[in-house]
């Protein structure tokens, strides 16, 4: 199965750091998050990867090259204008001709891609979203009312919600819903598919997941010592023969 790593964003949430480095090259411990992602893909049996680039894309291409050092085959797209969070897939219509993965370039996880893909194929939908539960604290008193009368009050409550991990399994037909040469977000894609009545499935991941585009998660990744949390990221044999 082919995988697309989306790495074209400007990383505004991590400024001023991302004024020098693109977000996927931000270090977690001693290694860029993109290198950890690529090793995770290889460990899950992925060998063909497309990296979408835009802002500071030349640094990403120089760092990863053709991927041979990780036993991968890497190709790139380059956005001349920002295409949003999913629009860059329109540049890969000819290449993505079977079930494929789309992954944000600013995450760390121990998700099993084999299990994820198996569930996707079992349900037979065109799009499956890997999700995780997150609890969010609201720093205000929450008032529920009916006809201007308070019926319930909760002081700074916690809400648990299902959120997207930024990892998707897709069928080529999804590319038909993405326009050419205009910004198109993942929210646009979901709203279009739901509006047309196309089924979208979810896969609940109960393991590790961090979005290092968020300052607090980026700092948490450093504090955790990612090499110790997910040692398999570092156990891939780098001398494995690269694909032809």
N, C-alpha and C positions, 0 to 999 in steps of 0.2 A: 504494500500500500504506500502511496505517495503522501508526503506531508508538506504543508505550506506553513512557514513561520512568518508572521506578520511583524515587520521591523521598520516600517516607514514613518512612524510617528515622531513628533518632536520632543516627547517626554517632558511636557511643561510642568507636570506635577513634581518633577525632581530637579527643577532649576534651583541653583545655578550650575549644578553638576553636569546636566545634559547640554549645556552650552559648549562643552568641550568634547564629550563623548555621547554617542547615541545611546539611548536607554538600554538596548540589548547588550551593550558592551560594559555596562556598569558592573564593577566587581562584587562578587559575593565570596568573601574569603579571598582566596588567591586567584580566582578564575572568573571570567565574565559570565553573566547569567546565560548568554547565548551558547557558550561552550557547554555549560551544564545541560541545557535543553537538548543540544545536539547529541550528547552522550546518552541522555535518557531515551531519545528516539532510537538510537542505534541499539541500545540494550533491549528495546522493545521490538526489534526486528525490522525497523525502518532503515532503508539504505538510500532512498531517492528523496531529496529535499529541495524545495524551492523557498528562497528567502526573498520576501518583498522588501524593497528598500526605497528610501526617499531622502529624508534629512540625514546628512552625514553618511550616506550609503557607501561612499568609497572606503570609509574606515571599516565597515562591516565586511565588504568584499576583500579588502586586504587582509583582514584577520582570519577569515574562514577559508579563503581561496576556494579550491574545488572540493574541499571536505575529505580529501584522501587520508589526511592524518587521523581521522576518526572512523575510517572505513565507510565513508559516505560519498555520495555523488551530489554536489550542491550546484544549483543554477540560481540565477538572480533575475528579478525584475527591478526596474528603476522608474519611480514616479516623477514626472516632470512637474506635475501639480498634485497636491494632496488629493487622494481618492477616498478618504474616509476609512473606517475600520474594516470594511469588507470589499470596497470597490476595486482593490488591486487584483482580486481574483479574475476580473474581466481580462487581464493581461495574460491569463494562463488557460484560456478556453481550450486550446488545442492539446495542451499537455495533460490536463486533468480529465482523463477519459474513463476512469473507474472510481470506485469508492476512495475517498481521500480524507485526510485530516487537515484541519486549520487550527493553528495554535498561536496565541498572542506571544510576542517575543519578550515579554516582561514577567513571566511566571516561573515558579518552581513547584514541582509536584512529584508525588510517587504513584500517580495514577497508572493502572495497568491498561495499556492501550489495546491489548488483546481482548480483555474483558469488555472494554468499552465498544470496540468494533463488533464483537460478538452480539451484544445487546442491540446495537444499531441494525445489524443484518436480520436479527430475529424479528424485530418489529416491522422492518421493511419500509420505514419512512425515509424521505429524502434528506432529512436533517435531524441529528440528535445532538443535544447540548449536554456536556458534562457539567454537573452542578455540585454544589456543596452548601451545607447549612452554615449560616453566619448569624451571630447574635449582635444586634446593634443597640446601643444605649442612647436613649433620647434625653438630652440634658434640659428638659423642660417638664413642667407638670402637664399631663395630658388630660383634657376635659372632653367628656362625651356628654352630649346634650340632646334633648328632644323638646321641640317647641320652646326653645330658649330657656329650658330648665335643666340644670345639671343633674345627670343621672348616674354619673360615675366619674371619679377622679383618681388618677394614678400619678404618683410623683416619680419622675425620671425612670420610666419603665424600660425594660429590655424587650426587644422584639426579635424573634428568630425567623429568618426568611431563607428561602432557597435562592441562591445567586449563581450566575454563570461563572465558570472557571476560566472562560476564554479558550476552551478546547471544544472543537466541534468535529463531528463526523458527517460527511456530506456525500451525496450522489451527484454526478455531473449535471443532472437536470436543474439543480439549484443555480447553476451558472446562467441559465436562461432568464432568471429573475433579476440579474445584476446588470445595470446599464453600462455602456461604454463611456469612458472619458469624463465622468462626472462623479463628484463625491457621493458615496453611498455607504451608510453605516449599517452595522449589524442590526440595529433597531429598525432601520428601514426594511431590511430583509425579513425580519420576523413579522413586522406589521403587515407586510405585503402577503406573506404566506398565510398568516392567520386570517387576513381579510378574504383570501381566496378559498379558505377552508382546507388548505393543505395541512396534514398532520405534522406536528413537530414533537419529537419525543425528548425525554430527559433520562440521564443516567446519574444516579447519586453516588458521588465519591465520598468515602468516609475517612480518607487518609490525610496526608499532608498536602497543603496548597498555600502558596503565598503569591501575592501580586506585588512584585518589587517596584512597580510604578507608584505605589503609595509609600510615602516617606516612612510611616510607622512599620509597614511590612518589610521595607528595605532594611531598616535598622534591626528588626527582629531577625531577619535572615543572617545578619552579621553576628548577632548575639547568640543565636542557636548554634552556630558552627555547622554549616550545611553538610560539610564532609562527614561529620559524625552522625547527623540526623538521617541522611540517606547515603550510606557508604557505597551503595551500588552505583551511584553516579560516577564513582572513581574506580570501579573495579573492571570496567570494560578494557579488554586487551587492545591497546592502541597499535600493536604491531599486526593486527588482523589485516588480511589482504583487502584492499579497497575494491569496490565493484568496478568492472570494466566500463 
